[in-house]
Amino acid sequence: MNTPYRKDFPISWEELHRDARALSWRLLDRGPWKGIIAITRGGLVPAAIIARELDIRLIDTVCVVSYQESDSGEQDNQGQLNFLKKVDGDGEGFLLIDDLVDTGKTARAVREMLPKAHFATIYAKPAGRPLVDTFITEVSQDTWIRFPWDMEFQFAKPLVSR
């Protein structure tokens, strides 16, 4: 398989929770917020954590399919965007939450739909970083982030093996 990802970055549940709380701290003084719009599916877990931390009860979703599953079961192929559900309005007063901005393809499309929303992600790659207002951690473009909901516990090979 030909993939642009050379590095593998697994994220544990604890790390994800810590980083989502850190994002909440950054967003705290930028409110008050009318609500959260989570980009599915990756934005659902961070949105739940942020909603709890900022005491936000109104949560909606933009449901979009962007990554296609390869024959090996990996989601490494960003295909055409398919919006399964949109939201009304321009996003004013809302937090737009996703786990990651990668190439910016999804972010750009959602930004056009909700231009006045404050877009926040936990992780940002260089190609998509200019499209978000707030993020916590930048990772290189050639890194594949493995989120805890996509992993099982198993043996990990050392970076260097003999």
N, CA, C and O atoms as a DFTB+ gen file, in Angstrom:
648 C
 N C O
     1  1       0.843      -1.180       0.000
     2  2       0.000       0.000       0.000
     3  2       0.887       1.242       0.000
     4  3       1.840       1.329       0.775
     5  1       0.578       2.189      -0.859
     6  2       1.315       3.437      -0.936
     7  2       0.594       4.468      -0.083
     8  3      -0.538       4.845      -0.385
     9  1       1.245       4.925       0.985
    10  2       0.612       5.858       1.903
    11  2       1.568       7.001       2.222
    12  3       2.779       6.789       2.270
    13  1       1.048       8.216       2.442
    14  2       1.913       9.344       2.790
    15  2       2.337       9.333       4.259
    16  3       3.076      10.215       4.694
    17  1       1.878       8.351       5.017
    18  2       2.159       8.316       6.444
    19  2       3.353       7.416       6.740
    20  3       3.323       6.217       6.460
    21  1       4.406       8.005       7.308
    22  2       5.609       7.257       7.657
    23  2       5.727       7.032       9.159
    24  3       6.469       6.158       9.606
    25  1       4.992       7.827       9.936
    26  2       5.067       7.736      11.392
    27  2       3.716       7.323      11.949
    28  3       2.665       7.622      11.381
    29  1       3.774       6.627      13.075
    30  2       2.581       6.116      13.736
    31  2       2.528       6.739      15.126
    32  3       3.496       6.641      15.881
    33  1       1.417       7.375      15.473
    34  2       1.294       8.085      16.744
    35  2       0.051       7.604      17.480
    36  3      -1.030       8.162      17.292
    37  1       0.190       6.564      18.328
    38  2      -0.969       6.080      19.078
    39  2      -1.299       7.007      20.248
    40  3      -0.408       7.484      20.950
    41  1      -2.579       7.249      20.439
    42  2      -3.075       8.095      21.524
    43  2      -3.897       7.209      22.465
    44  3      -4.785       6.484      22.014
    45  1      -3.607       7.263      23.760
    46  2      -4.382       6.496      24.744
    47  2      -5.626       7.291      25.146
    48  3      -5.732       8.486      24.869
    49  1      -6.551       6.613      25.794
    50  2      -7.737       7.290      26.317
    51  2      -7.340       8.394      27.293
    52  3      -7.920       9.480      27.279
    53  1      -6.350       8.115      28.138
    54  2      -5.904       9.112      29.122
    55  2      -5.314      10.342      28.438
    56  3      -5.586      11.472      28.842
    57  1      -4.509      10.120      27.405
    58  2      -3.923      11.241      26.673
    59  2      -4.999      12.056      25.964
    60  3      -4.963      13.286      25.977
    61  1      -5.945      11.375      25.356
    62  2      -7.032      12.067      24.669
    63  2      -7.832      12.912      25.654
    64  3      -8.158      14.065      25.370
    65  1      -8.143      12.340      26.804
    66  2      -8.910      13.073      27.816
    67  2      -8.130      14.290      28.302
    68  3      -8.689      15.380      28.428
    69  1      -6.841      14.105      28.575
    70  2      -5.993      15.215      29.022
    71  2      -5.955      16.324      27.971
    72  3      -6.097      17.501      28.302
    73  1      -5.764      15.950      26.711
    74  2      -5.669      16.940      25.647
    75  2      -7.005      17.646      25.393
    76  3      -7.022      18.837      25.081
    77  1      -8.111      16.932      25.522
    78  2      -9.431      17.555      25.365
    79  2      -9.693      18.544      26.503
    80  3     -10.282      19.603      26.285
    81  1      -9.257      18.201      27.712
    82  2      -9.381      19.144      28.844
    83  2      -8.507      20.365      28.617
    84  3      -8.915      21.484      28.928
    85  1      -7.298      20.165      28.074
    86  2      -6.418      21.295      27.767
    87  2      -7.064      22.207      26.726
    88  3      -6.968      23.431      26.825
    89  1      -7.716      21.618      25.739
    90  2      -8.434      22.407      24.744
    91  2      -9.564      23.193      25.411
    92  3      -9.807      24.349      25.065
    93  1     -10.243      22.573      26.353
    94  2     -11.308      23.255      27.105
    95  2     -10.771      24.489      27.820
    96  3     -11.413      25.540      27.814
    97  1      -9.593      24.366      28.438
    98  2      -8.975      25.512      29.119
    99  2      -8.742      26.660      28.138
   100  3      -8.982      27.823      28.465
   101  1      -8.278      26.329      26.946
   102  2      -8.016      27.372      25.946
   103  2      -9.294      28.045      25.468
   104  3      -9.284      29.213      25.078
   105  1     -10.395      27.300      25.500
   106  2     -11.666      27.821      24.997
   107  2     -12.488      28.526      26.064
   108  3     -13.430      29.251      25.744
   109  1     -12.143      28.323      27.312
   110  2     -12.935      28.802      28.448
   111  2     -13.235      30.296      28.381
   112  3     -14.391      30.692      28.533
   113  1     -12.245      31.116      28.161
   114  2     -12.433      32.567      28.176
   115  2     -12.873      33.146      26.841
   116  3     -13.061      34.357      26.721
   117  1     -13.038      32.304      25.852
   118  2     -13.462      32.793      24.537
   119  2     -14.976      32.769      24.381
   120  3     -15.509      33.310      23.413
   121  1     -15.672      32.147      25.327
   122  2     -17.125      32.038      25.304
   123  2     -17.768      33.321      25.786
   124  3     -17.092      34.347      25.862
   125  1     -19.034      33.302      26.110
   126  2     -19.866      32.108      26.277
   127  2     -20.258      31.519      24.923
   128  3     -20.333      32.211      23.907
   129  1     -20.504      30.214      24.958
   130  2     -20.846      29.466      23.760
   131  2     -22.318      29.088      23.778
   132  3     -22.860      28.713      24.818
   133  1     -22.961      29.191      22.621
   134  2     -24.352      28.747      22.487
   135  2     -24.441      27.235      22.519
   136  3     -25.418      26.669      23.010
   137  1     -23.409      26.579      21.987
   138  2     -23.411      25.125      21.918
   139  2     -22.194      24.629      21.164
   140  3     -21.304      25.394      20.795
   141  1     -22.186      23.325      20.949
   142  2     -21.100      22.655      20.244
   143  2     -21.664      21.961      19.018
   144  3     -22.752      21.387      19.053
   145  1     -20.910      22.023      17.943
   146  2     -21.203      21.229      16.752
   147  2     -20.004      20.302      16.567
   148  3     -18.897      20.755      16.276
   149  1     -20.234      19.007      16.737
   150  2     -19.172      18.012      16.592
   151  2     -19.161      17.501      15.161
   152  3     -20.212      17.255      14.569
   153  1     -17.967      17.344      14.613
   154  2     -17.825      16.734      13.298
   155  2     -17.666      15.236      13.521
   156  3     -16.714      14.793      14.163
   157  1     -18.610      14.457      12.985
   158  2     -18.568      13.011      13.219
   159  2     -17.613      12.354      12.236
   160  3     -17.404      12.799      11.107
   161  1     -17.055      11.275      12.738
   162  2     -17.204      10.662      14.034
   163  2     -16.127      11.113      14.998
   164  3     -16.325      11.070      16.212
   165  1     -14.996      11.544      14.480
   166  2     -13.859      11.856      15.328
   167  2     -14.097      12.933      16.364
   168  3     -13.479      12.904      17.428
   169  1     -14.971      13.878      16.088
   170  2     -15.209      14.970      17.021
   171  2     -16.154      14.643      18.156
   172  3     -16.312      15.449      19.073
   173  1     -16.797      13.460      18.118
   174  2     -17.797      13.142      19.132
   175  2     -17.222      13.023      20.544
   176  3     -17.761      13.614      21.481
   177  1     -16.151      12.277      20.702
   178  2     -15.577      12.081      22.040
   179  2     -14.992      13.389      22.568
   180  3     -15.295      13.763      23.701
   181  1     -14.163      14.103      21.793
   182  2     -13.678      15.385      22.302
   183  2     -14.823      16.361      22.621
   184  3     -14.750      17.094      23.608
   185  1     -15.863      16.374      21.803
   186  2     -16.998      17.271      22.054
   187  2     -17.681      16.936      23.378
   188  3     -18.087      17.841      24.107
   189  1     -17.811      15.662      23.695
   190  2     -18.437      15.270      24.963
   191  2     -17.606      15.747      26.151
   192  3     -18.149      16.238      27.141
   193  1     -16.299      15.602      26.046
   194  2     -15.418      16.035      27.136
   195  2     -15.464      17.557      27.279
   196  3     -15.574      18.075      28.390
   197  1     -15.381      18.257      26.175
   198  2     -15.410      19.722      26.198
   199  2     -16.759      20.220      26.700
   200  3     -16.811      21.186      27.460
   201  1     -17.847      19.581      26.292
   202  2     -19.179      19.967      26.766
   203  2     -19.267      19.843      28.287
   204  3     -19.841      20.706      28.951
   205  1     -18.705      18.783      28.827
   206  2     -18.706      18.594      30.283
   207  2     -17.884      19.678      30.962
   208  3     -18.330      20.284      31.936
   209  1     -16.683      19.923      30.447
   210  2     -15.774      20.889      31.076
   211  2     -16.311      22.313      31.010
   212  3     -16.109      23.085      31.947
   213  1     -16.979      22.673      29.941
   214  2     -17.487      24.034      29.768
   215  2     -18.965      24.163      30.107
   216  3     -19.556      25.226      29.918
   217  1     -19.565      23.088      30.607
   218  2     -20.977      23.049      30.997
   219  2     -21.893      23.487      29.845
   220  3     -22.778      24.327      30.009
   221  1     -21.647      22.889      28.684
   222  2     -22.463      23.148      27.500
   223  2     -23.409      21.966      27.318
   224  3     -22.979      20.813      27.299
   225  1     -24.692      22.259      27.185
   226  2     -25.701      21.195      27.055
   227  2     -26.208      20.999      25.638
   228  3     -26.738      19.935      25.315
   229  1     -26.057      21.998      24.791
   230  2     -26.554      21.900      23.420
   231  2     -25.434      21.389      22.523
   232  3     -24.423      22.064      22.332
   233  1     -25.622      20.186      21.973
   234  2     -24.630      19.581      21.094
   235  2     -25.336      19.090      19.836
   236  3     -26.334      18.373      19.907
   237  1     -24.810      19.481      18.703
   238  2     -25.332      19.034      17.415
   239  2     -24.173      18.397      16.646
   240  3     -23.032      18.409      17.109
   241  1     -24.469      17.850      15.490
   242  2     -23.437      17.207      14.696
   243  2     -23.524      17.592      13.227
   244  3     -24.601      17.826      12.681
   245  1     -22.364      17.647      12.618
   246  2     -22.229      17.650      11.163
   247  2     -21.684      16.267      10.858
   248  3     -20.609      15.902      11.335
   249  1     -22.410      15.502      10.076
   250  2     -22.018      14.121       9.798
   251  2     -21.443      14.050       8.390
   252  3     -22.139      14.267       7.398
   253  1     -20.155      13.740       8.331
   254  2     -19.453      13.736       7.050
   255  2     -18.560      12.508       6.968
   256  3     -17.934      12.111       7.951
   257  1     -18.511      11.924       5.801
   258  2     -17.621      10.796       5.528
   259  2     -16.524      11.318       4.616
   260  3     -16.793      11.834       3.531
   261  1     -15.271      11.177       5.077
   262  2     -14.172      11.657       4.241
   263  2     -13.118      10.584       4.005
   264  3     -12.571      10.495       2.906
   265  1     -12.820       9.770       5.013
   266  2     -11.806       8.734       4.843
   267  2     -12.454       7.454       4.377
   268  3     -13.495       7.046       4.893
   269  1     -11.837       6.823       3.403
   270  2     -12.321       5.557       2.877
   271  2     -11.462       4.437       3.431
   272  3     -10.248       4.590       3.569
   273  1     -12.075       3.331       3.743
   274  2     -11.336       2.192       4.281
   275  2     -10.669       1.424       3.151
   276  3     -11.290       1.118       2.133
   277  1      -9.386       1.118       3.350
   278  2      -8.650       0.349       2.345
   279  2      -8.935      -1.139       2.530
   280  3      -9.637      -1.532       3.462
   281  1      -8.389      -1.957       1.642
   282  2      -8.579      -3.403       1.717
   283  2      -8.050      -3.994       3.020
   284  3      -8.553      -5.016       3.488
   285  1      -7.034      -3.355       3.611
   286  2      -6.449      -3.864       4.855
   287  2      -7.217      -3.394       6.086
   288  3      -6.850      -3.748       7.207
   289  1      -8.275      -2.603       5.903
   290  2      -9.057      -2.118       7.027
   291  2      -8.591      -0.776       7.561
   292  3      -9.197      -0.232       8.485
   293  1      -7.514      -0.232       6.986
   294  2      -7.001       1.071       7.421
   295  2      -7.828       2.179       6.770
   296  3      -8.286       2.043       5.635
   297  1      -8.012       3.270       7.502
   298  2      -8.706       4.432       6.943
   299  2      -7.664       5.443       6.503
   300  3      -7.461       6.468       7.155
   301  1      -7.012       5.149       5.403
   302  2      -5.895       5.978       4.979
   303  2      -6.131       6.673       3.648
   304  3      -5.223       7.310       3.113
   305  1      -7.299       6.563       3.126
   306  2      -7.581       7.012       1.787
   307  2      -8.639       8.109       1.849
   308  3      -9.822       7.800       2.000
   309  1      -8.256       9.371       1.740
   310  2      -9.250      10.428       1.829
   311  2      -9.926      10.595       0.477
   312  3      -9.300      11.024      -0.493
   313  1     -11.205      10.254       0.421
   314  2     -11.953      10.303      -0.820
   315  2     -12.839      11.533      -0.899
   316  3     -12.570      12.548      -0.256
   317  1     -13.889      11.435      -1.686
   318  2     -14.852      12.511      -1.825
   319  2     -15.583      12.715      -0.507
   320  3     -15.836      11.757       0.223
   321  1     -15.922      13.960      -0.205
   322  2     -16.698      14.245       0.998
   323  2     -18.159      13.930       0.743
   324  3     -18.710      14.254      -0.309
   325  1     -18.766      13.299       1.715
   326  2     -20.177      12.968       1.636
   327  2     -20.837      13.452       2.921
   328  3     -20.620      12.872       3.985
   329  1     -21.644      14.514       2.831
   330  2     -22.343      15.033       4.000
   331  2     -23.627      14.252       4.211
   332  3     -24.528      14.278       3.373
   333  1     -23.704      13.563       5.330
   334  2     -24.891      12.796       5.687
   335  2     -25.884      13.661       6.457
   336  3     -27.090      13.414       6.418
   337  1     -25.370      14.686       7.164
   338  2     -26.208      15.597       7.946
   339  2     -25.497      16.935       8.070
   340  3     -24.300      16.985       8.354
   341  1     -26.230      18.014       7.858
   342  2     -25.702      19.365       8.015
   343  2     -26.467      20.059       9.141
   344  3     -27.433      19.509       9.671
   345  1     -26.036      21.259       9.502
   346  2     -26.757      22.053      10.491
   347  2     -27.131      23.392       9.869
   348  3     -26.487      23.857       8.929
   349  1     -28.174      23.998      10.405
   350  2     -28.629      25.298       9.914
   351  2     -27.793      26.418      10.526
   352  3     -27.154      26.233      11.562
   353  1     -27.803      27.553       9.892
   354  2     -27.140      28.734      10.405
   355  2     -25.710      28.861       9.911
   356  3     -25.232      28.073       9.096
   357  1     -25.038      29.897      10.442
   358  2     -23.657      30.181      10.033
   359  2     -22.645      29.817      11.113
   360  3     -21.445      30.028      10.934
   361  1     -23.121      29.267      12.240
   362  2     -22.229      28.836      13.310
   363  2     -21.912      29.896      14.344
   364  3     -21.160      29.624      15.280
   365  1     -22.451      31.082      14.213
   366  2     -22.116      32.154      15.152
   367  2     -22.422      31.738      16.597
   368  3     -23.528      31.299      16.913
   369  1     -21.418      31.887      17.461
   370  2     -21.566      31.548      18.876
   371  2     -21.342      30.084      19.199
   372  3     -21.430      29.686      20.360
   373  1     -21.053      29.278      18.189
   374  2     -20.876      27.838      18.393
   375  2     -19.408      27.430      18.300
   376  3     -18.613      28.038      17.584
   377  1     -19.084      26.389      19.041
   378  2     -17.799      25.718      18.918
   379  2     -17.948      24.600      17.904
   380  3     -18.885      23.808      17.995
   381  1     -17.070      24.522      16.967
   382  2     -17.017      23.437      15.995
   383  2     -15.846      22.564      16.415
   384  3     -14.703      23.022      16.413
   385  1     -16.112      21.311      16.777
   386  2     -15.094      20.450      17.378
   387  2     -14.817      19.229      16.506
   388  3     -15.734      18.555      16.037
   389  1     -13.522      18.962      16.302
   390  2     -13.090      17.725      15.654
   391  2     -11.844      17.233      16.380
   392  3     -11.186      17.990      17.093
   393  1     -11.534      15.963      16.189
   394  2     -10.351      15.401      16.834
   395  2      -9.075      15.905      16.182
   396  3      -8.066      16.115      16.855
   397  1      -9.121      16.100      14.856
   398  2      -7.915      16.337      14.077
   399  2      -8.234      17.129      12.823
   400  3      -9.286      16.939      12.213
   401  1      -7.334      18.009      12.442
   402  2      -7.371      18.581      11.103
   403  2      -6.128      18.047      10.396
   404  3      -5.009      18.233      10.875
   405  1      -6.326      17.385       9.258
   406  2      -5.239      16.718       8.543
   407  2      -4.904      17.513       7.285
   408  3      -4.135      18.471       7.349
   409  1      -5.458      17.136       6.165
   410  2      -5.177      17.844       4.913
   411  2      -5.959      19.154       4.814
   412  3      -5.594      20.047       4.049
   413  1      -7.022      19.260       5.583
   414  2      -7.864      20.440       5.553
   415  2      -9.069      20.306       4.648
   416  3      -9.887      21.223       4.569
   417  1      -9.194      19.188       3.968
   418  2     -10.301      18.994       3.024
   419  2     -11.661      19.062       3.733
   420  3     -12.544      19.809       3.312
   421  1     -11.825      18.292       4.790
   422  2     -13.077      18.322       5.555
   423  2     -13.245      19.666       6.233
   424  3     -14.327      20.253       6.198
   425  1     -12.178      20.158       6.852
   426  2     -12.239      21.432       7.574
   427  2     -12.682      22.564       6.653
   428  3     -13.507      23.392       7.036
   429  1     -12.143      22.600       5.458
   430  2     -12.483      23.656       4.499
   431  2     -13.981      23.605       4.161
   432  3     -14.648      24.639       4.127
   433  1     -14.489      22.428       3.919
   434  2     -15.904      22.288       3.552
   435  2     -16.826      22.672       4.711
   436  3     -17.843      23.334       4.507
   437  1     -16.466      22.255       5.924
   438  2     -17.295      22.581       7.092
   439  2     -17.177      24.067       7.416
   440  3     -18.158      24.691       7.821
   441  1     -15.999      24.634       7.243
   442  2     -15.791      26.079       7.448
   443  2     -16.682      26.893       6.513
   444  3     -17.255      27.902       6.924
   445  1     -16.801      26.462       5.266
   446  2     -17.667      27.161       4.315
   447  2     -19.120      27.107       4.764
   448  3     -19.873      28.064       4.584
   449  1     -19.505      25.979       5.349
   450  2     -20.874      25.798       5.828
   451  2     -21.145      26.625       7.085
   452  3     -22.241      27.159       7.256
   453  1     -20.138      26.731       7.969
   454  2     -20.302      27.406       9.259
   455  2     -19.173      28.422       9.464
   456  3     -18.327      28.233      10.339
   457  1     -19.153      29.494       8.668
   458  2     -18.010      30.415       8.681
   459  2     -17.810      31.181       9.984
   460  3     -16.702      31.645      10.253
   461  1     -18.850      31.325      10.796
   462  2     -18.720      32.113      12.022
   463  2     -18.482      31.259      13.271
   464  3     -18.356      31.798      14.371
   465  1     -18.420      29.942      13.113
   466  2     -18.142      29.064      14.249
   467  2     -16.671      29.168      14.622
   468  3     -15.822      29.465      13.781
   469  1     -16.383      28.919      15.892
   470  2     -15.000      28.856      16.362
   471  2     -14.561      27.407      16.221
   472  3     -15.074      26.526      16.911
   473  1     -13.606      27.162      15.322
   474  2     -13.194      25.803      14.981
   475  2     -12.022      25.391      15.867
   476  3     -10.978      26.044      15.868
   477  1     -12.198      24.304      16.622
   478  2     -11.163      23.820      17.538
   479  2     -10.954      22.326      17.345
   480  3     -11.907      21.554      17.234
   481  1      -9.681      21.936      17.307
   482  2      -9.323      20.524      17.219
   483  2      -8.263      20.221      18.272
   484  3      -7.574      21.120      18.756
   485  1      -8.146      18.956      18.614
   486  2      -7.097      18.575      19.553
   487  2      -5.763      18.544      18.831
   488  3      -4.777      19.094      19.321
   489  1      -5.725      17.905      17.671
   490  2      -4.491      17.732      16.914
   491  2      -4.606      18.454      15.581
   492  3      -5.680      18.519      14.984
   493  1      -3.472      19.000      15.121
   494  2      -3.454      19.714      13.847
   495  2      -2.181      19.360      13.084
   496  3      -1.091      19.297      13.652
   497  1      -2.349      19.135      11.798
   498  2      -1.207      18.916      10.905
   499  2      -0.995      20.193      10.095
   500  3      -1.930      20.973       9.916
   501  1       0.219      20.410       9.605
   502  2       0.533      21.673       8.925
   503  2      -0.416      22.052       7.786
   504  3      -0.761      23.226       7.651
   505  1      -0.845      21.100       6.972
   506  2      -1.704      21.428       5.827
   507  2      -3.068      21.968       6.251
   508  3      -3.649      22.800       5.554
   509  1      -3.580      21.502       7.385
   510  2      -4.893      21.940       7.841
   511  2      -4.875      22.982       8.933
   512  3      -5.898      23.603       9.221
   513  1      -3.738      23.176       9.535
   514  2      -3.626      24.073      10.695
   515  2      -4.189      25.481      10.469
   516  3      -4.838      26.007      11.373
   517  1      -3.975      26.120       9.312
   518  2      -4.527      27.473       9.127
   519  2      -6.057      27.535       9.160
   520  3      -6.624      28.620       9.293
   521  1      -6.719      26.410       9.045
   522  2      -8.185      26.400       9.002
   523  2      -8.844      26.353      10.378
   524  3     -10.049      26.579      10.495
   525  1      -8.063      26.061      11.422
   526  2      -8.643      25.990      12.770
   527  2      -8.248      27.217      13.577
   528  3      -7.192      27.810      13.361
   529  1      -9.116      27.582      14.505
   530  2      -8.853      28.739      15.362
   531  2      -8.033      28.363      16.585
   532  3      -7.194      29.141      17.040
   533  1      -8.275      27.167      17.120
   534  2      -7.604      26.725      18.336
   535  2      -7.298      25.241      18.224
   536  3      -8.128      24.462      17.754
   537  1      -6.100      24.849      18.656
   538  2      -5.736      23.435      18.715
   539  2      -4.746      23.254      19.852
   540  3      -4.254      24.235      20.408
   541  1      -4.446      21.999      20.205
   542  2      -3.523      21.721      21.296
   543  2      -2.169      21.257      20.793
   544  3      -1.152      21.839      21.174
   545  1      -2.114      20.238      19.958
   546  2      -0.847      19.630      19.559
   547  2      -0.721      19.581      18.044
   548  3      -1.637      19.147      17.345
   549  1       0.426      20.033      17.547
   550  2       0.708      19.910      16.124
   551  2       1.555      18.667      15.899
   552  3       2.510      18.412      16.631
   553  1       1.196      17.902      14.886
   554  2       1.968      16.717      14.497
   555  2       2.335      16.861      13.029
   556  3       1.670      17.578      12.281
   557  1       3.392      16.179      12.621
   558  2       3.857      16.295      11.239
   559  2       2.833      15.711      10.266
   560  3       2.029      14.853      10.627
   561  1       2.882      16.190       9.040
   562  2       1.928      15.762       8.014
   563  2       2.041      14.272       7.715
   564  3       1.056      13.645       7.323
   565  1       3.227      13.698       7.895
   566  2       3.434      12.285       7.569
   567  2       3.159      11.349       8.745
   568  3       3.603      10.201       8.746
   569  1       2.431      11.839       9.740
   570  2       2.098      11.035      10.922
   571  2       0.646      10.583      10.868
   572  3      -0.259      11.384      10.633
   573  1       0.436       9.286      11.090
   574  2      -0.918       8.749      11.211
   575  2      -1.238       8.659      12.694
   576  3      -0.555       7.960      13.442
   577  1      -2.277       9.367      13.119
   578  2      -2.685       9.353      14.523
   579  2      -3.662       8.203      14.713
   580  3      -4.666       8.094      14.008
   581  1      -3.346       7.350      15.679
   582  2      -4.231       6.228      16.010
   583  2      -4.993       6.587      17.278
   584  3      -4.425       6.644      18.368
   585  1      -6.281       6.826      17.113
   586  2      -7.125       7.201      18.244
   587  2      -7.539       5.952      19.020
   588  3      -7.607       4.859      18.457
   589  1      -7.814       6.117      20.307
   590  2      -8.091       4.934      21.144
   591  2      -9.303       4.123      20.692
   592  3      -9.350       2.915      20.925
   593  1     -10.268       4.749      20.063
   594  2     -11.446       4.011      19.607
   595  2     -11.147       3.144      18.386
   596  3     -11.983       2.335      17.982
   597  1      -9.971       3.305      17.800
   598  2      -9.581       2.499      16.643
   599  2      -8.578       1.401      16.971
   600  3      -8.107       0.705      16.072
   601  1      -8.245       1.240      18.255
   602  2      -7.161       0.325      18.613
   603  2      -7.605      -0.744      19.603
   604  3      -8.585      -0.593      20.333
   605  1      -6.835      -1.836      19.592
   606  2      -6.924      -2.881      20.600
   607  2      -5.552      -2.968      21.255
   608  3      -4.556      -2.530      20.678
   609  1      -5.498      -3.532      22.459
   610  2      -4.203      -3.749      23.088
   611  2      -3.509      -4.912      22.391
   612  3      -4.094      -5.978      22.201
   613  1      -2.257      -4.691      22.013
   614  2      -1.472      -5.738      21.375
   615  2       0.007      -5.386      21.475
   616  3       0.366      -4.277      21.872
   617  1       0.843      -6.319      21.119
   618  2       2.280      -6.117      21.153
   619  2       2.680      -5.001      20.198
   620  3       2.173      -4.918      19.079
   621  1       3.588      -4.148      20.642
   622  2       4.108      -3.091      19.801
   623  2       5.558      -3.382      19.458
   624  3       6.376      -3.609      20.349
   625  1       5.880      -3.376      18.166
   626  2       7.248      -3.609      17.728
   627  2       8.119      -2.416      18.114
   628  3       7.660      -1.276      18.045
   629  1       9.377      -2.658      18.522
   630  2      10.284      -1.537      18.799
   631  2      10.547      -0.725      17.535
   632  3      10.427      -1.241      16.424
   633  1      10.903       0.541      17.706
   634  2      11.202       1.390      16.546
   635  2      12.396       0.847      15.779
   636  3      12.421       0.886      14.549
   637  1      13.392       0.336      16.510
   638  2      14.570      -0.254      15.888
   639  2      14.631      -1.707      16.349
   640  3      14.633      -1.983      17.548
   641  1      14.680      -2.616      15.413
   642  2      14.778      -4.018      15.779
   643  2      15.994      -4.629      15.067
   644  3      16.377      -4.194      13.982
   645  1      16.574      -5.619      15.686
   646  2      17.779      -6.254      15.128
   647  2      17.453      -7.609      14.579
   648  3      18.336      -8.297      14.068
